[in-house]
Amino acid sequence: MNWLFFCRRISTINRYLRDKGYDVDKMWADIDDVIIKTLISAHSVLKHNYRTCFPNHVKGSACFEILGFDVLLDRKLRPQVLEVGRNYNNYSLVALKLYILLYICCLALFSRFFLNLRKD
């Protein structure tokens, strides 16, 4: 099966879930909540890493870091943070392709769930 079959726009998923009677706004608020809580719990580590790289920088910000959050939703659309990724630009091309392949395989495993959502 073509891996593009599993790619969906967020708007398409939102519309599908709304059509099934789910509260999509609450889902996104819950996702925001777990991401904020994760950032709060990691703040001291992120701050330490920043100060290690820029020990004399005290005013403003010298850089930023992009974090990627992998979130899994259960049947009731409760989010669980699976992984927080950082520094993806350090991966070699082969490692990046393997990561994408693993991600596609995970999507294939969970596609049945998304295609057959039922309210509990």
C-alpha positions, 0 to 999 in steps of 0.5 A, a space after each residue: 500500500 502506498 504510504 501517502 494513503 496514511 497522510 491526512 491534513 489536520 483539517 480533514 482529521 478535525 472534520 472527520 472527528 467532528 462528524 463523529 461527534 467528538 469535541 475537537 476543540 477540547 482535544 486540541 486544548 488537551 494537546 496544548 496542555 500536555 505540551 505545556 506541562 512537558 515544557 515546564 517539566 523540561 525547563 531546567 534542562 533546556 535552560 541549562 543547555 542554553 546557558 552552557 552554549 551561551 554562558 555570557 549571554 544575559 540579555 534577550 535570546 541568542 537562539 531558539 530550539 525546535 522541539 517536535 512532540 509525538 502525541 498519541 490519542 486514545 479512543 477518548 482523544 486523551 493525549 499522551 506524549 510519546 516522545 519529544 524530539 530535538 536536533 533532528 538536523 543532526 541526523 544523517 540522511 539514512 537515519 532520517 529516512 529510517 525515522 520516517 519509515 518507522 513513523 509511517 509504520 506506526 501510522 499504518 498500525 494506528 490507521 485502523 483506530 482512526 478509520 474505525 473510531 467509536 465513542 466509548 
